């Protein structure tokens, strides 16, 4: 009969099942990826802050993404790197740290959706209502949209984790490389029916709202571009919207892969890896995609390199 430990405050992380030969290459990959995420995203935030030409609603709203990527990865990746170098029996984590990590993980995923939704609204106003854009997308509106994106995510995730921490725990093994809501409520021997219902509702509402807003926004933008003879408008719309849409698709596909792999327990190792990549891939690609596509960011970086080149020549 299985031994149960009720409400233990020390939990064990199963982690990734990797060989000793592959441990160091995987560690190096995650470590380099984390450095890229931090340097690139901090660089984008600082760039937007110091360059007044980037003090536009589009870039101010975009800054929510790098902030989200920095927080989400900083809670998960360093702990993952430490656990990779530990034997499985020593991958211990306190219950409270596990709850914080789970909350941050779900905040990261949810906020990615809500931020991209408010960015889609900004692009809609800029392209479909250009004459009213400046009057509507004021600093006050940018702050309201930012608070809404983070506030909605906080409430949704807060309820999700609140329903989980009310449960009594009778197991101690987290069958994941990091803590998330599903891993936590699977520790319970109580009924998790309410958790499953809310979790499903949470996912459906988030994905329906996210996909619905994207489809509606880009349908209207496409109609405006097709009926407009303004080549400058169409070019700008194509450039900014393709960047935003590509970032959304990267995040969406990474998230869908995790959901699909949850349905196939035999591929649990692939699910664990995809859950890590859900943090790493968007966090690494977002600043690069916007940096390459943004004319203003490219212009600032070219000026910066020219100044440095001039200084080095002396």
C-alpha positions in Angstrom: 0.0 0.0 0.0 1.3 3.5 -0.8 2.5 5.6 2.1 0.9 9.0 2.4 2.3 12.1 4.0 -0.4 14.5 4.8 0.1 18.3 4.3 3.9 18.0 4.1 5.6 21.4 3.6 8.6 19.8 1.8 7.9 18.6 -1.8 10.1 16.8 -4.3 10.4 17.8 -8.0 10.6 14.9 -10.4 12.5 17.1 -12.9 13.8 16.1 -16.3 14.9 12.6 -16.9 18.2 13.0 -18.7 21.4 11.1 -18.9 24.6 12.2 -17.3 26.1 12.7 -20.8 23.3 15.1 -21.9 23.1 16.9 -18.6 25.8 19.6 -19.3 24.7 20.4 -22.9 21.1 20.8 -21.7 22.3 23.0 -18.8 24.4 25.1 -21.1 21.4 25.5 -23.5 19.1 26.7 -20.8 21.7 28.9 -19.2 22.6 30.7 -22.5 18.8 31.0 -23.3 18.2 32.6 -19.9 21.1 35.1 -20.5 19.7 36.0 -23.9 16.2 36.5 -22.4 17.4 38.7 -19.6 19.8 40.8 -21.7 17.5 41.2 -24.7 14.3 42.0 -22.8 16.0 44.4 -20.3 17.7 46.0 -23.3 14.3 46.6 -25.0 12.8 48.1 -21.8 15.7 50.4 -21.3 15.7 51.4 -24.9 12.1 52.3 -24.9 12.6 54.2 -21.6 15.6 56.4 -22.7 14.6 57.1 -26.4 11.7 59.6 -26.4 10.8 58.7 -30.0 9.7 55.3 -28.7 7.4 56.9 -26.2 4.4 55.8 -28.3 1.4 53.6 -27.1 2.6 50.7 -29.3 6.0 50.5 -27.7 4.8 51.3 -24.2 2.2 48.5 -24.4 4.9 46.2 -25.9 7.1 46.8 -22.8 4.6 44.6 -20.9 5.8 41.6 -22.8 9.6 41.8 -21.9 8.7 42.6 -18.3 6.5 39.5 -18.2 9.2 37.4 -19.9 11.8 38.6 -17.4 9.6 37.8 -14.3 8.3 34.4 -15.7 11.7 33.1 -16.6 13.5 34.4 -13.6 11.2 32.5 -11.2 11.5 29.2 -13.2 14.8 28.9 -15.1 17.4 29.5 -12.3 15.7 26.9 -10.1 15.6 24.5 -13.1 19.3 25.0 -13.7 20.2 24.2 -10.1 18.0 21.1 -10.1 19.6 19.8 -13.3 22.9 19.5 -11.4 21.3 17.7 -8.4 20.4 14.0 -8.1 16.6 13.4 -8.2 16.5 12.7 -4.5 17.8 16.2 -3.6 15.4 18.2 -5.8 13.4 19.4 -2.9 11.2 22.5 -2.7 9.1 24.1 0.0 5.3 24.1 -0.4 5.2 27.9 -0.3 7.9 28.3 -2.9 6.1 25.8 -5.0 2.8 27.8 -4.8 4.7 31.1 -5.7 6.3 29.3 -8.7 3.0 27.9 -9.8 1.3 31.3 -9.5 4.1 33.0 -11.5 4.1 30.4 -14.2 0.3 30.8 -14.8 0.6 34.6 -14.6 3.3 34.4 -17.3 1.1 32.4 -19.6 -2.1 34.3 -18.9 -0.5 37.8 -19.1 1.1 36.8 -22.5 -2.4 36.5 -23.9 -3.9 39.6 -22.2 -1.0 41.8 -23.2 -1.2 40.7 -26.8 -4.9 41.4 -26.7 -4.4 45.0 -25.7 -1.7 45.4 -28.3 -4.1 44.1 -30.9 -6.6 46.8 -29.8 -3.8 49.4 -30.2 -3.1 48.3 -33.7 -6.8 48.3 -34.5 -7.2 51.9 -33.3 -4.1 53.0 -35.2 -5.1 51.5 -38.5 -8.9 51.6 -38.5 -9.3 55.0 -36.6 -6.1 56.9 -37.4 -7.8 60.3 -37.0 -9.0 59.5 -33.5 -6.0 57.5 -32.5 -4.1 60.3 -30.6 -7.3 61.3 -28.8 -8.1 57.7 -27.7 -4.7 56.2 -27.0 -3.6 58.7 -24.4 -1.1 58.0 -21.6 -4.1 57.4 -19.3 -5.6 54.9 -21.7 -2.2 53.0 -22.0 -2.1 52.8 -18.2 -5.7 51.5 -18.0 -5.0 48.9 -20.7 -1.8 47.8 -18.9 -3.6 47.5 -15.5 -6.5 45.6 -17.1 -4.1 43.1 -18.8 -2.3 42.4 -15.5 -5.3 42.7 -13.3 -7.5 40.2 -15.2 -4.6 37.7 -15.3 -4.0 38.2 -11.5 -7.7 37.6 -10.7 -8.0 34.5 -12.9 -4.8 32.9 -11.7 -5.5 33.9 -8.1 -8.8 32.0 -8.2 -7.1 29.1 -9.9 -4.4 28.7 -7.2 -6.9 29.6 -4.4 -9.0 26.6 -5.3 -5.8 24.4 -5.1 -4.3 25.6 -1.9 -7.6 24.8 0.0 -7.0 21.1 -0.7 -5.3 18.8 1.8 -2.2 17.1 0.4 -1.4 13.5 0.8 1.5 13.2 -1.7 4.8 15.0 -2.0 6.1 14.3 -5.6 5.7 17.0 -8.2 5.7 15.2 -11.5 7.1 18.2 -13.4 10.4 20.0 -13.7 8.7 23.0 -12.0 5.6 23.7 -10.0 2.3 24.5 -11.7 -1.4 24.3 -10.7 -2.1 20.8 -12.1 1.0 19.3 -10.4 -0.1 20.9 -7.1 -3.7 19.7 -7.1 -2.6 16.2 -8.1 -0.9 16.0 -4.7 -4.4 16.0 -3.1 -6.5 13.0 -2.2 -9.6 15.2 -1.9 -12.0 15.7 -4.8 -10.6 18.0 -7.4 -13.8 18.2 -9.5 -14.2 22.0 -8.9 -10.5 22.5 -9.8 -11.0 20.6 -13.1 -14.1 22.5 -14.0 -12.6 25.9 -13.2 -9.3 25.0 -15.0 -11.2 24.0 -18.1 -13.4 27.1 -17.9 -10.3 29.3 -17.4 -8.6 27.8 -20.4 -11.7 28.1 -22.7 -12.4 31.7 -21.6 -8.8 32.8 -22.1 -8.3 31.1 -25.4 -11.7 32.1 -26.7 -11.2 35.7 -25.7 -7.6 35.7 -27.1 -8.4 34.0 -30.4 -11.6 35.9 -30.8 -10.0 39.3 -30.3 -7.2 38.4 -32.8 -9.6 37.2 -35.5 -12.0 40.2 -35.1 -9.1 42.7 -35.0 -7.3 41.4 -38.0 -10.4 40.9 -40.0 -11.3 44.5 -39.6 -7.7 45.6 -40.3 -7.7 43.5 -43.4 -10.9 45.0 -44.7 -9.5 48.5 -44.1 -6.3 47.7 -45.9 -8.2 46.1 -48.9 -10.5 49.1 -49.3 -7.8 51.7 -48.7 -5.6 53.0 -51.6 -3.1 54.5 -49.1 0.1 52.5 -49.8 1.9 54.0 -46.8 -0.9 52.9 -44.5 -1.0 49.4 -45.9 2.8 49.0 -45.7 2.8 50.2 -42.0 -0.2 47.9 -41.2 1.5 44.9 -42.8 4.8 45.6 -41.0 3.4 46.1 -37.5 0.6 43.6 -37.7 2.7 40.8 -39.1 5.1 41.3 -36.2 2.4 41.2 -33.6 0.7 38.2 -35.3 3.9 36.2 -35.5 4.6 36.8 -31.8 1.1 35.7 -31.0 1.4 32.5 -33.1 4.7 31.6 -31.4 3.2 31.9 -28.0 -0.1 30.2 -29.0 1.6 27.2 -30.7 3.9 26.6 -27.7 0.9 26.7 -25.3 -1.2 24.4 -27.5 1.7 21.8 -27.7 1.6 21.5 -23.9 -2.2 21.1 -23.8 -2.0 18.4 -26.5 0.8 16.5 -24.8 -1.2 16.5 -21.5 -3.6 14.1 -23.3 -0.8 11.6 -24.0 0.8 10.4 -20.7 3.3 8.2 -22.6 4.9 11.4 -23.8 5.4 13.0 -20.4 9.0 13.8 -21.0 8.2 15.7 -24.1 5.5 17.6 -22.2 7.9 18.6 -19.6 10.4 19.9 -22.2 7.6 21.7 -24.1 6.5 23.4 -20.8 10.0 24.8 -20.3 10.3 25.9 -24.0 6.9 27.7 -23.6 8.9 30.1 -21.3 12.1 30.2 -23.2 11.1 30.4 -26.9 8.7 33.4 -26.7 11.0 35.2 -24.2 14.0 34.8 -26.6 12.2 35.6 -29.8 9.9 38.5 -28.8 12.6 41.2 -28.5 14.4 39.9 -31.6 11.2 40.0 -33.7 10.3 43.5 -32.6 13.8 44.7 -32.8 14.2 43.5 -36.4 10.7 44.7 -37.6 10.6 48.1 -35.8 12.0 50.9 -37.8 12.4 53.1 -34.8 14.4 50.5 -32.8 16.6 49.7 -35.7 17.3 53.4 -36.2 18.2 53.9 -32.5 20.5 50.9 -32.5 22.3 52.0 -35.7 22.9 55.4 -34.1 24.2 53.7 -30.9 26.6 51.5 -32.9 27.8 54.6 -34.9 28.6 56.5 -31.6 30.4 53.5 -30.2 32.4 53.0 -33.5 33.3 56.7 -33.4 34.5 56.4 -29.8 36.6 53.3 -30.5 38.3 55.0 -33.5 39.9 57.6 -31.2 
